[in-house]
Amino acid sequence: MASKLNLDKLDFQIIQEMMENAEISYADLGKKLFVSGGTIHVRIKKLQEYGVVKGTKLSVDIKSLGYDVIAFVGIFLEKSSLYDTVAKELKKIPEIVRLNYTTGNYSMFAEIVCKDIQQLRLVLHDELQKIKGIERTETLISLEESFSRNVMVMNNFSE
C-alpha cells in the first residue's frame, strides 16, 4: 500500500515522530530529521491529501475526567448483511468509541466508555438492545488498561 502512495523513508519517519509527539513544530521536526521545516510542511500536506494523516488528536486521561468504566461488547447480528445498518445506528451512541467488524464469535466488537456502571447499563439495555438486527451481546468489563500504543510504522518500511 505504501508503495502505491509513493511514501519514502522520510514520510515514515515523519509519521512515527508525529505519532509520538503531534505538538512538535515543523521546524523542530525538520532539525531532528535533518531536513527543512518547509520540507516537513510539504510532506505533511501530502500525507493529509493521501488520507494517511487524518488530523491530530489530544490524548486525554479519561479516568481523570470521571470515566471509570471501559467495556468491550461482542455483538451478534441476526444476519451479517445487517452490519452497515447496525453500524450506522451504533455510531449514534456517543459512549461507543470504537467499533470493528470482526471474524470469530462476534459479528462486531465495540469499545464503550462510561462514567459508571449505571451509565453502562443504560447504554446496554436502553440503547444497544433496541437496535434492530442485533440478536444478542456479550459484555466484558476492563479492569485495567495495561498499555495503549500506536503501530511502529518504521518497522514496516523497507528501503
SVG drawing of the C-alpha trace seen along z (x, -y; Angstrom):
<svg xmlns="http://www.w3.org/2000/svg" viewBox="-36 -26 56 44">
<polyline fill="none" stroke="black" stroke-width="0.4" points="0.0,0.0 2.8,-2.4 4.5,-1.9 1.2,-2.8 1.1,-6.0 4.7,-6.6 5.8,-7.1 9.5,-7.1 11.6,-6.7 11.3,-10.4 7.5,-10.1 7.5,-7.1 10.0,-9.0 7.6,-12.0 4.6,-9.8 6.5,-8.0 7.7,-11.2 4.3,-12.9 2.6,-9.9 4.9,-10.2 4.5,-14.0 2.0,-15.7 2.8,-19.1 6.4,-19.2 6.9,-22.2 7.7,-21.5 11.0,-23.4 12.0,-21.2 10.9,-18.1 12.9,-19.2 16.0,-19.6 15.5,-16.2 15.2,-14.6 17.9,-16.8 15.5,-18.5 13.9,-21.9 10.7,-22.8 9.3,-23.6 10.0,-20.1 8.1,-18.8 5.2,-21.0 5.0,-19.8 5.3,-16.2 2.5,-16.6 0.3,-18.2 1.0,-15.3 0.2,-12.7 -3.1,-14.6 -4.1,-14.5 -3.3,-10.8 -5.5,-10.3 -2.6,-8.8 -2.7,-11.7 -6.2,-12.4 -5.6,-15.3 -4.2,-15.2 -5.8,-14.1 -5.4,-15.2 -4.5,-12.2 -6.7,-12.5 -6.6,-10.5 -10.3,-9.7 -10.2,-8.4 -9.2,-11.9 -12.4,-13.2 -14.6,-10.7 -14.9,-7.9 -14.3,-4.9 -15.8,-2.1 -14.4,-0.7 -16.3,2.2 -16.0,4.3 -19.1,5.6 -19.3,8.5 -22.3,8.1 -24.1,11.0 -26.1,9.9 -29.2,11.7 -27.6,11.7 -24.1,10.4 -25.7,8.4 -27.1,6.1 -23.6,4.8 -23.8,1.4 -27.3,0.7 -26.4,1.6 -23.0,-0.2 -24.9,-3.4 -27.1,-3.1 -24.3,-2.3 -22.4,-5.4 -25.2,-7.5 -24.3,-6.2 -21.6,-8.6 -20.3,-6.2 -19.2,-3.8 -15.7,-5.0 -14.6,-2.2 -16.4,0.4 -14.9,3.2 -16.4,5.7 -14.9,9.0 -14.4,12.7 -14.9,15.3 -17.7,15.5 -18.9,11.9 -20.1,10.1 -19.0,6.8 -16.8,5.7 -17.4,2.4 -15.5,0.4 -17.7,-1.6 -16.5,-4.3 -18.9,-5.3 -18.7,-7.3 -20.1,-4.4 -21.8,-1.1 -25.3,-2.7 -24.4,-4.6 -23.1,-1.3 -26.4,0.4 -28.3,-2.3 -26.3,-2.0 -26.5,1.8 -30.2,2.0 -31.8,-1.1 -29.8,-1.8 -28.0,1.3 -30.8,3.8 -33.2,1.5 -31.2,1.6 -32.9,3.9 -30.6,6.5 -28.7,7.2 -29.5,10.7 -27.6,10.5 -24.5,9.1 -21.8,10.2 -20.1,7.6 -16.6,7.7 -15.6,5.1 -12.0,3.9 -10.4,4.0 -7.3,2.2 -5.6,1.0 -2.0,2.2 -0.9,0.2 -2.0,-1.5 0.2,-2.4 0.4,-3.2 1.9,-0.8 5.6,-1.3 5.5,-2.4 9.2,-2.4 9.3,1.4 7.1,1.7 9.4,-0.3 11.9,1.4 14.3,-0.6"/>
</svg>
